[in-house]
Amino acid sequence: MDNSELVELVKTNLSHQQLWDSVRSFKLSNSDTWMVNGLPPHKLSNDDEELETEWILPVELQQYNSGNMTLEMADQFFAELKCRRIILGIVNDDGTVVYYFMYKGLHKPKKN
């Protein structure tokens, strides 16, 4: 899964629209996949205790829908990054980006 062309779009969105700090891109060592990481301006979930660096995986909407994202790939990402969640940055063909949390294993529902 080579997503290098989506990385700049997601980095720009995070930096200029979402106002994240220290946004950088990294190539994972075991694949052709590029990830983005950065520090959000505020906590992203009520379950978060403090701000921490978040990892974002840029994917195209068609790639997400067609099943090119597998559980095996997700397991590899979590194993290499050693993080509790990865944020999917899903890019539509018109350039809009939406973000969804992807947790490793089961995660209890958000508190209201």
N, CA, C and O atoms as a MOPAC input file, in Angstrom:
PM7 MOZYME 1SCF
protein

 N      0.85600 1    -1.18700 1     0.00000 1
 C      0.00000 1     0.00000 1     0.00000 1
 C      0.88900 1     1.23300 1     0.00000 1
 O      1.36700 1     1.64900 1     1.05500 1
 N      1.11600 1     1.82200 1    -1.16900 1
 C      1.92200 1     3.02900 1    -1.27400 1
 C      0.99100 1     4.24200 1    -1.21000 1
 O      0.24900 1     4.51300 1    -2.15400 1
 N      1.03600 1     4.95800 1    -0.10400 1
 C      0.15300 1     6.10700 1     0.09600 1
 C      0.91900 1     7.41800 1     0.13700 1
 O      0.44200 1     8.39200 1     0.71900 1
 N      2.11100 1     7.45900 1    -0.47700 1
 C      2.97300 1     8.63600 1    -0.36900 1
 C      2.34000 1     9.89500 1    -0.95100 1
 O      2.61500 1    10.99300 1    -0.46600 1
 N      1.49700 1     9.76700 1    -1.97900 1
 C      0.88000 1    10.95400 1    -2.58200 1
 C     -0.18700 1    11.58500 1    -1.67800 1
 O     -0.49200 1    12.76800 1    -1.82900 1
 N     -0.75200 1    10.82400 1    -0.75200 1
 C     -1.77100 1    11.34600 1     0.15300 1
 C     -1.17400 1    12.05400 1     1.36800 1
 O     -1.84800 1    12.84200 1     2.03100 1
 N      0.09200 1    11.76500 1     1.65100 1
 C      0.73000 1    12.26300 1     2.86800 1
 C      0.74500 1    13.78400 1     2.90500 1
 O      0.40700 1    14.37500 1     3.93100 1
 N      1.12800 1    14.42700 1     1.81400 1
 C      1.19800 1    15.89000 1     1.79700 1
 C     -0.16900 1    16.53100 1     2.00000 1
 O     -0.28500 1    17.54700 1     2.68500 1
 N     -1.20400 1    15.94100 1     1.40800 1
 C     -2.56200 1    16.46400 1     1.58300 1
 C     -2.99000 1    16.39000 1     3.04800 1
 O     -3.54200 1    17.35000 1     3.58500 1
 N     -2.73700 1    15.25200 1     3.69100 1
 C     -3.11300 1    15.08100 1     5.10000 1
 C     -2.26300 1    15.98600 1     5.99300 1
 O     -2.78500 1    16.58900 1     6.93100 1
 N     -0.95800 1    16.08900 1     5.71400 1
 C     -0.09300 1    16.97500 1     6.50300 1
 C     -0.56300 1    18.42800 1     6.41600 1
 O     -0.60500 1    19.13200 1     7.42500 1
 N     -0.90900 1    18.86500 1     5.22800 1
 C     -1.38800 1    20.23800 1     5.04600 1
 C     -2.68900 1    20.46300 1     5.78900 1
 O     -2.86900 1    21.50200 1     6.42400 1
 N     -3.60800 1    19.49400 1     5.71800 1
 C     -4.88200 1    19.61200 1     6.41800 1
 C     -4.67800 1    19.68600 1     7.92700 1
 O     -5.29700 1    20.51300 1     8.59600 1
 N     -3.81600 1    18.83000 1     8.46600 1
 C     -3.57000 1    18.83900 1     9.90300 1
 C     -2.90900 1    20.13200 1    10.35700 1
 O     -3.27100 1    20.68100 1    11.39800 1
 N     -1.94700 1    20.62100 1     9.59100 1
 C     -1.19700 1    21.81400 1     9.98300 1
 C     -2.01600 1    23.09200 1     9.86500 1
 O     -2.02200 1    23.91700 1    10.77900 1
 N     -2.70700 1    23.25800 1     8.74000 1
 C     -3.34400 1    24.54000 1     8.45600 1
 C     -4.83200 1    24.61100 1     8.79900 1
 O     -5.32800 1    25.68300 1     9.14600 1
 N     -5.54400 1    23.50800 1     8.71000 1
 C     -6.96600 1    23.54200 1     9.04000 1
 C     -7.23400 1    23.05500 1    10.45500 1
 O     -8.03100 1    23.65700 1    11.17500 1
 N     -6.57700 1    21.97100 1    10.86400 1
 C     -6.80100 1    21.41700 1    12.19700 1
 C     -5.87500 1    22.02000 1    13.24900 1
 O     -6.07500 1    21.80800 1    14.44600 1
 N     -4.85100 1    22.77700 1    12.80600 1
 C     -3.91900 1    23.51500 1    13.67300 1
 C     -3.07400 1    22.61100 1    14.57000 1
 O     -2.83400 1    22.94400 1    15.73000 1
 N     -2.62600 1    21.48000 1    14.04700 1
 C     -1.74100 1    20.58200 1    14.78000 1
 C     -0.31700 1    21.12500 1    14.74100 1
 O      0.04400 1    21.86100 1    13.82300 1
 N      0.48500 1    20.76500 1    15.72900 1
 C      1.89700 1    21.15000 1    15.80300 1
 C      2.78200 1    19.95700 1    15.46200 1
 O      2.37100 1    18.80300 1    15.59000 1
 N      3.99100 1    20.25200 1    15.03100 1
 C      5.03700 1    19.23700 1    14.79200 1
 C      4.56400 1    18.10100 1    13.89400 1
 O      4.79700 1    16.93000 1    14.19400 1
 N      3.90500 1    18.44300 1    12.79900 1
 C      3.39200 1    17.44400 1    11.87000 1
 C      4.53200 1    16.98900 1    10.95500 1
 O      5.14500 1    17.79500 1    10.25600 1
 N      4.80300 1    15.66300 1    10.97700 1
 C      5.88500 1    15.09000 1    10.17500 1
 C      5.42600 1    13.77800 1     9.55300 1
 O      4.46200 1    13.16400 1    10.01000 1
 N      6.12400 1    13.36100 1     8.50900 1
 C      5.80700 1    12.08900 1     7.86600 1
 C      6.94900 1    11.10500 1     8.07300 1
 O      8.11400 1    11.49200 1     8.16800 1
 N      6.59200 1     9.81200 1     8.14200 1
 C      7.54700 1     8.73800 1     8.36100 1
 C      7.17400 1     7.55000 1     7.48900 1
 O      5.99500 1     7.24400 1     7.31100 1
 N      8.18600 1     6.88400 1     6.95000 1
 C      7.96200 1     5.64900 1     6.19800 1
 C      8.16300 1     4.48100 1     7.15500 1
 O      9.19100 1     4.38800 1     7.82700 1
 N      7.18500 1     3.60100 1     7.21100 1
 C      7.29900 1     2.43300 1     8.07400 1
 C      8.36300 1     1.49800 1     7.51800 1
 O      8.51400 1     1.37000 1     6.30300 1
 N      9.09300 1     0.85200 1     8.40600 1
 C     10.24800 1     0.05900 1     7.98300 1
 C      9.87000 1    -1.23500 1     7.27600 1
 O     10.64000 1    -1.71500 1     6.44500 1
 N      8.72000 1    -1.81200 1     7.57400 1
 C      8.37200 1    -3.11600 1     7.01600 1
 C      7.46200 1    -3.05200 1     5.79700 1
 O      6.98800 1    -4.09100 1     5.33800 1
 N      7.19900 1    -1.84500 1     5.25300 1
 C      6.27500 1    -1.74600 1     4.11700 1
 C      6.55000 1    -0.46400 1     3.34300 1
 O      7.45900 1     0.29900 1     3.67000 1
 N      5.73500 1    -0.24400 1     2.30000 1
 C      5.82300 1     0.98400 1     1.51400 1
 C      4.90100 1     2.06200 1     2.06400 1
 O      4.66200 1     3.06500 1     1.39100 1
 N      4.38900 1     1.88200 1     3.25100 1
 C      3.38400 1     2.77200 1     3.82500 1
 C      4.02900 1     3.95500 1     4.53600 1
 O      4.98700 1     3.80600 1     5.29400 1
 N      3.47800 1     5.13000 1     4.26800 1
 C      3.88900 1     6.36000 1     4.95000 1
 C      2.82800 1     6.71700 1     5.97200 1
 O      1.63300 1     6.58600 1     5.70800 1
 N      3.26500 1     7.16900 1     7.14200 1
 C      2.36600 1     7.61700 1     8.20500 1
 C      2.72200 1     9.05800 1     8.54600 1
 O      3.81900 1     9.52900 1     8.24300 1
 N      1.79100 1     9.74300 1     9.17100 1
 C      1.98400 1    11.12200 1     9.62100 1
 C      1.82200 1    11.11900 1    11.12800 1
 O      0.97000 1    10.40800 1    11.66000 1
 N      2.63300 1    11.90800 1    11.82400 1
 C      2.37900 1    12.07200 1    13.25100 1
 C      2.45400 1    13.54600 1    13.61200 1
 O      3.05600 1    14.34500 1    12.89500 1
 N      1.84200 1    13.88800 1    14.72100 1
 C      1.81600 1    15.26800 1    15.16600 1
 C      1.09100 1    15.40100 1    16.49500 1
 O      0.56300 1    14.43500 1    17.04500 1
 N      1.08500 1    16.62700 1    16.98600 1
 C      0.47600 1    16.92600 1    18.27600 1
 C     -0.77900 1    17.78300 1    18.05800 1
 O     -0.67500 1    18.90400 1    17.55800 1
 N     -1.95700 1    17.27400 1    18.42300 1
 C     -3.18900 1    18.05200 1    18.23800 1
 C     -3.24400 1    19.22700 1    19.21000 1
 O     -2.56200 1    19.21600 1    20.23400 1
 N     -4.06300 1    20.25500 1    18.89200 1
 C     -4.15400 1    21.42400 1    19.76700 1
 C     -4.96400 1    21.17300 1    21.04100 1
 O     -4.90000 1    21.96700 1    21.98000 1
 N     -5.71800 1    20.08300 1    21.08000 1
 C     -6.54500 1    19.74900 1    22.25300 1
 C     -6.73600 1    18.23500 1    22.28700 1
 O     -6.41600 1    17.53900 1    21.32300 1
 N     -7.26300 1    17.73000 1    23.40900 1
 C     -7.53100 1    16.29700 1    23.51300 1
 C     -8.56800 1    15.90000 1    22.45700 1
 O     -9.53100 1    16.62900 1    22.22200 1
 N     -8.36700 1    14.76000 1    21.83600 1
 C     -9.24500 1    14.30700 1    20.76500 1
 C    -10.42500 1    13.48900 1    21.25500 1
 O    -11.39100 1    13.28600 1    20.51900 1
 N    -10.35600 1    13.01800 1    22.49400 1
 C    -11.41800 1    12.18300 1    23.04900 1
 C    -11.54300 1    12.48200 1    24.53900 1
 O    -10.57100 1    12.87800 1    25.18200 1
 N    -12.73400 1    12.29400 1    25.07800 1
 C    -12.93100 1    12.47400 1    26.52000 1
 C    -12.15500 1    11.44600 1    27.32400 1
 O    -11.88900 1    11.65500 1    28.50700 1
 N    -11.78900 1    10.33500 1    26.69000 1
 C    -11.03300 1     9.28500 1    27.36400 1
 C     -9.54900 1     9.61500 1    27.50100 1
 O     -8.84300 1     8.97400 1    28.27900 1
 N     -9.06800 1    10.61200 1    26.75100 1
 C     -7.65200 1    10.98100 1    26.81700 1
 C     -7.36200 1    11.71900 1    28.11700 1
 O     -8.09900 1    12.61900 1    28.52000 1
 N     -6.27300 1    11.31800 1    28.76100 1
 C     -5.88400 1    11.99100 1    30.00200 1
 C     -5.05100 1    13.23000 1    29.73600 1
 O     -5.15800 1    14.21500 1    30.46500 1
 N     -4.22500 1    13.19400 1    28.70100 1
 C     -3.37900 1    14.33500 1    28.35900 1
 C     -3.08700 1    14.30700 1    26.87200 1
 O     -3.33400 1    13.30400 1    26.20100 1
 N     -2.55800 1    15.41600 1    26.35400 1
 C     -2.17300 1    15.47000 1    24.95100 1
 C     -0.97700 1    14.57300 1    24.69800 1
 O     -0.04700 1    14.52400 1    25.50200 1
 N     -1.00200 1    13.87600 1    23.59600 1
 C      0.13900 1    13.05700 1    23.20700 1
 C      0.21900 1    13.03100 1    21.69200 1
 O     -0.75500 1    13.33300 1    21.00200 1
 N      1.38000 1    12.66900 1    21.18300 1
 C      1.57400 1    12.57300 1    19.74500 1
 C      0.65700 1    11.49900 1    19.17600 1
 O      0.57300 1    10.39200 1    19.70700 1
 N     -0.02200 1    11.83600 1    18.10100 1
 C     -0.95600 1    10.91600 1    17.45000 1
 C     -0.37900 1    10.46700 1    16.11800 1
 O      0.36700 1    11.20800 1    15.47700 1
 N     -0.72300 1     9.25100 1    15.70100 1
 C     -0.29900 1     8.68300 1    14.42500 1
 C     -1.48400 1     8.64500 1    13.47700 1
 O     -2.56900 1     8.19800 1    13.85000 1
 N     -1.27700 1     9.11900 1    12.23700 1
 C     -2.33400 1     9.18400 1    11.24300 1
 C     -1.91900 1     8.35900 1    10.02800 1
 O     -0.80000 1     8.49700 1     9.53300 1
 N     -2.81200 1     7.50900 1     9.55400 1
 C     -2.58900 1     6.71500 1     8.35000 1
 C     -3.44600 1     7.29400 1     7.22500 1
 O     -4.66600 1     7.13900 1     7.24500 1
 N     -2.82200 1     7.96700 1     6.23400 1
 C     -3.58700 1     8.49400 1     5.09900 1
 C     -4.01400 1     7.37100 1     4.15200 1
 O     -3.18000 1     6.58500 1     3.70300 1
 N     -5.31100 1     7.29700 1     3.85100 1
 C     -5.83800 1     6.33000 1     2.89300 1
 C     -6.85100 1     7.02500 1     1.99300 1
 O     -7.49900 1     7.98900 1     2.40000 1
 N     -6.98200 1     6.52600 1     0.76100 1
 C     -8.00400 1     7.03200 1    -0.15000 1
 C     -9.33500 1     6.37600 1     0.18700 1
 O     -9.37300 1     5.24000 1     0.66100 1
 N    -10.41800 1     7.08700 1    -0.05700 1
 C    -11.74600 1     6.53500 1     0.20800 1
 C    -11.96400 1     5.25600 1    -0.59000 1
 O    -12.50700 1     4.28800 1    -0.05600 1
 N    -11.55400 1     5.22900 1    -1.85700 1
 C    -11.72500 1     4.02900 1    -2.67500 1
 C    -10.90700 1     2.87300 1    -2.09700 1
 O    -11.36300 1     1.73000 1    -2.10500 1
 N     -9.72300 1     3.15600 1    -1.60400 1
 C     -8.86200 1     2.12700 1    -1.01300 1
 C     -9.50200 1     1.57100 1     0.25500 1
 O     -9.46000 1     0.36600 1     0.50200 1
 N    -10.09100 1     2.45300 1     1.05300 1
 C    -10.75100 1     2.05800 1     2.29500 1
 C    -11.96800 1     1.18500 1     1.98800 1
 O    -12.19400 1     0.17500 1     2.65400 1
 N    -12.75200 1     1.57600 1     0.97600 1
 C    -13.96300 1     0.83200 1     0.62900 1
 C    -13.67300 1    -0.49900 1    -0.05400 1
 O    -14.43600 1    -1.45200 1     0.10400 1
 N    -12.58700 1    -0.57500 1    -0.80600 1
 C    -12.34100 1    -1.78100 1    -1.60200 1
 C    -11.71900 1    -2.91200 1    -0.79300 1
 O    -11.50400 1    -3.99700 1    -1.33300 1
 N    -11.43200 1    -2.69500 1     0.45300 1
 C    -10.89600 1    -3.75500 1     1.28600 1
 C     -9.38800 1    -3.88600 1     1.22400 1
 O     -8.84300 1    -4.90900 1     1.63800 1
 N     -8.69700 1    -2.86600 1     0.71300 1
 C     -7.23300 1    -2.91600 1     0.66600 1
 C     -6.61200 1    -2.78100 1     2.05200 1
 O     -5.43800 1    -3.10500 1     2.23100 1
 N     -7.37000 1    -2.31400 1     3.02800 1
 C     -6.90600 1    -2.26600 1     4.41900 1
 C     -7.31000 1    -3.57600 1     5.08000 1
 O     -8.49800 1    -3.87400 1     5.20400 1
 N     -6.32100 1    -4.36000 1     5.50500 1
 C     -6.61500 1    -5.64800 1     6.12300 1
 C     -6.25900 1    -5.62000 1     7.60500 1
 O     -5.51700 1    -4.74700 1     8.05600 1
 N     -6.78700 1    -6.57400 1     8.35400 1
 C     -6.46000 1    -6.68100 1     9.77300 1
 C     -4.98500 1    -6.99100 1     9.97700 1
 O     -4.38000 1    -6.54400 1    10.95200 1
 N     -4.40900 1    -7.75400 1     9.05900 1
 C     -2.99200 1    -8.06600 1     9.15500 1
 C     -2.14000 1    -6.80800 1     9.02900 1
 O     -1.16000 1    -6.63200 1     9.75300 1
 N     -2.53200 1    -5.93000 1     8.09300 1
 C     -1.80800 1    -4.66700 1     7.93200 1
 C     -1.93700 1    -3.81800 1     9.19400 1
 O     -0.95300 1    -3.24100 1     9.65900 1
 N     -3.14300 1    -3.74000 1     9.74800 1
 C     -3.35500 1    -2.95600 1    10.96500 1
 C     -2.51300 1    -3.50500 1    12.10700 1
 O     -1.91800 1    -2.73400 1    12.86000 1
 N     -2.45600 1    -4.81000 1    12.24300 1
 C     -1.62900 1    -5.42500 1    13.28300 1
 C     -0.15600 1    -5.07000 1    13.10300 1
 O      0.54300 1    -4.81100 1    14.08200 1
 N      0.32100 1    -5.05700 1    11.85600 1
 C      1.71100 1    -4.67100 1    11.58700 1
 C      1.96600 1    -3.22300 1    11.99500 1
 O      3.00400 1    -2.91200 1    12.57900 1
 N      1.01800 1    -2.34000 1    11.68500 1
 C      1.18300 1    -0.92100 1    12.03300 1
 C      1.25400 1    -0.74600 1    13.54600 1
 O      2.12500 1    -0.03800 1    14.05200 1
 N      0.33500 1    -1.39200 1    14.26900 1
 C      0.33600 1    -1.27000 1    15.72400 1
 C      1.60700 1    -1.86800 1    16.33500 1
 O      2.14700 1    -1.32700 1    17.30000 1
 N      2.07900 1    -2.97400 1    15.77500 1
 C      3.29300 1    -3.61000 1    16.30400 1
 C      4.50600 1    -2.70400 1    16.12200 1
 O      5.34300 1    -2.59800 1    17.01900 1
 N      4.60400 1    -2.05200 1    14.96800 1
 C      5.76900 1    -1.19600 1    14.72200 1
 C      5.69800 1     0.11900 1    15.49300 1
 O      6.71200 1     0.58300 1    16.01400 1
 N      4.51300 1     0.72400 1    15.57200 1
 C      4.38300 1     2.04600 1    16.20300 1
 C      4.26000 1     1.97800 1    17.71600 1
 O      4.57900 1     2.94600 1    18.40600 1
 N      3.80500 1     0.85300 1    18.23900 1
 C      3.59700 1     0.68100 1    19.68300 1
 C      2.75100 1     1.82000 1    20.26300 1
 O      3.13300 1     2.48000 1    21.23000 1
 N      1.58800 1     2.02300 1    19.63500 1
 C      0.66900 1     3.06300 1    20.09300 1
 C     -0.67800 1     2.41500 1    20.40500 1
 O     -0.92000 1     1.26800 1    20.03000 1
 N     -1.55000 1     3.14900 1    21.09100 1
 C     -2.84300 1     2.57100 1    21.47400 1
 C     -3.91600 1     2.78500 1    20.41600 1
 O     -4.92000 1     2.07300 1    20.38900 1
 N     -3.70000 1     3.77800 1    19.53500 1
 C     -4.64600 1     3.98800 1    18.44400 1
 C     -3.93400 1     4.63700 1    17.26500 1
 O     -2.90200 1     5.29400 1    17.40500 1
 N     -4.53000 1     4.42400 1    16.10500 1
 C     -4.08900 1     5.06900 1    14.87500 1
 C     -5.30600 1     5.78600 1    14.32200 1
 O     -6.41800 1     5.26200 1    14.37900 1
 N     -5.10300 1     6.96900 1    13.79200 1
 C     -6.19400 1     7.72500 1    13.20500 1
 C     -6.13700 1     7.53100 1    11.69700 1
 O     -5.11000 1     7.79800 1    11.07300 1
 N     -7.23800 1     7.06600 1    11.10900 1
 C     -7.31600 1     6.96800 1     9.65900 1
 C     -7.65100 1     8.34200 1     9.10400 1
 O     -8.66400 1     8.92900 1     9.48200 1
 N     -6.81700 1     8.86300 1     8.21400 1
 C     -7.09700 1    10.09800 1     7.49700 1
 C     -7.62800 1     9.71800 1     6.13100 1
 O     -6.84900 1     9.50900 1     5.20100 1
 N     -8.94300 1     9.62300 1     5.99300 1
 C     -9.56300 1     9.14100 1     4.75900 1
 C     -9.79000 1    10.32600 1     3.82900 1
 O    -10.52100 1    11.26200 1     4.15200 1
 N     -9.13700 1    10.26100 1     2.65200 1
 C     -9.15400 1    11.35200 1     1.67900 1
 C    -10.12800 1    11.01200 1     0.56600 1
 O    -10.03400 1     9.94600 1    -0.04200 1
 N    -11.07100 1    11.92200 1     0.29500 1
 C    -12.00700 1    11.75700 1    -0.80200 1
 C    -11.37400 1    12.29800 1    -2.07800 1
 O    -10.35700 1    12.98900 1    -2.01900 1
 N    -11.96800 1    11.99000 1    -3.23900 1
 C    -11.39300 1    12.44700 1    -4.49500 1
 C    -11.51200 1    13.96200 1    -4.69600 1
 O    -10.86100 1    14.51200 1    -5.58500 1
 N    -12.32900 1    14.64400 1    -3.88800 1
 C    -12.40900 1    16.10800 1    -3.97600 1
 C    -11.45200 1    16.80700 1    -3.00600 1
 O    -11.46500 1    18.03400 1    -2.90700 1
 N    -10.62500 1    16.04000 1    -2.29300 1
 C     -9.61500 1    16.62100 1    -1.40500 1
 C    -10.04100 1    16.76900 1     0.03700 1
 O     -9.23000 1    17.17300 1     0.87000 1
 N    -11.29000 1    16.45600 1     0.36500 1
 C    -11.70600 1    16.54300 1     1.76400 1
 C    -11.11900 1    15.36600 1     2.54300 1
 O    -10.92000 1    14.27800 1     2.00200 1
 N    -10.84800 1    15.61000 1     3.82800 1
 C    -10.25400 1    14.58900 1     4.68900 1
 C    -11.14600 1    14.43900 1     5.91900 1
 O    -11.52500 1    15.42700 1     6.54800 1
 N    -11.47100 1    13.20000 1     6.25000 1
 C    -12.18500 1    12.90100 1     7.49600 1
 C    -11.31100 1    11.96000 1     8.30600 1
 O    -10.52700 1    11.18900 1     7.75200 1
 N    -11.45300 1    12.02900 1     9.61300 1
 C    -10.58400 1    11.27000 1    10.50500 1
 C    -11.41000 1    10.33100 1    11.37700 1
 O    -12.43800 1    10.72100 1    11.93100 1
 N    -10.94600 1     9.08600 1    11.49100 1
 C    -11.59200 1     8.07300 1    12.32300 1
 C    -10.54900 1     7.37200 1    13.17100 1
 O     -9.44100 1     7.10700 1    12.70500 1
 N    -10.89400 1     7.07100 1    14.41000 1
 C    -10.00200 1     6.32900 1    15.29600 1
 C    -10.03100 1     4.84500 1    14.92900 1
 O    -11.08300 1     4.29500 1    14.60300 1
 N     -8.87400 1     4.21400 1    14.98600 1
 C     -8.74900 1     2.76900 1    14.84100 1
 C     -7.94000 1     2.28200 1    16.04000 1
 O     -6.76200 1     2.61100 1    16.17800 1
 N     -8.57500 1     1.50000 1    16.89800 1
 C     -7.93100 1     1.01300 1    18.10900 1
 C     -7.43400 1    -0.40500 1    17.90800 1
 O     -7.97200 1    -1.15700 1    17.09500 1
 N     -6.40400 1    -0.75800 1    18.65500 1
 C     -5.91900 1    -2.13400 1    18.65100 1
 C     -6.78800 1    -2.92900 1    19.61200 1
 O     -6.88200 1    -2.58400 1    20.79000 1
 N     -7.42000 1    -3.98500 1    19.12700 1
 C     -8.27500 1    -4.80000 1    19.97800 1
 C     -9.58700 1    -4.11400 1    20.29600 1
 O    -10.02600 1    -3.20500 1    19.59000 1
 N    -10.19700 1    -4.56500 1    21.36300 1
 C    -11.47600 1    -4.00500 1    21.78700 1
 C    -11.25700 1    -2.73500 1    22.58400 1
 O    -10.27000 1    -2.60100 1    23.30800 1
 N    -12.18300 1    -1.80900 1    22.44300 1
 C    -12.10500 1    -0.54000 1    23.16300 1
 C    -13.50300 1    -0.22900 1    23.68100 1
 O    -14.47000 1    -0.26800 1    22.92100 1
 N    -13.61300 1     0.07800 1    24.96500 1
 C    -14.92800 1     0.33900 1    25.52200 1
 C    -15.48700 1     1.65100 1    24.96500 1
 O    -14.71900 1     2.54500 1    24.61200 1
 N    -16.79900 1     1.77300 1    24.88500 1
 C    -17.43300 1     2.96900 1    24.30700 1
 C    -17.03900 1     4.23600 1    25.07500 1
 O    -16.66900 1     4.19200 1    26.24800 1
 N    -17.13700 1     5.38100 1    24.35400 1
 C    -16.81100 1     6.66300 1    24.95900 1
 C    -17.76800 1     6.98900 1    26.09700 1
 O    -18.93700 1     6.60400 1    26.08200 1
 N    -17.24100 1     7.70700 1    27.08100 1
 C    -18.08300 1     8.20500 1    28.17400 1
 C    -18.83500 1     9.43400 1    27.68400 1
 O    -18.29000 1    10.22800 1    26.91700 1
 N    -20.07400 1     9.59900 1    28.11700 1
 C    -20.84700 1    10.78600 1    27.74300 1
 C    -20.77600 1    11.83400 1    28.79700 1
 O    -21.36900 1    12.90200 1    28.64600 1

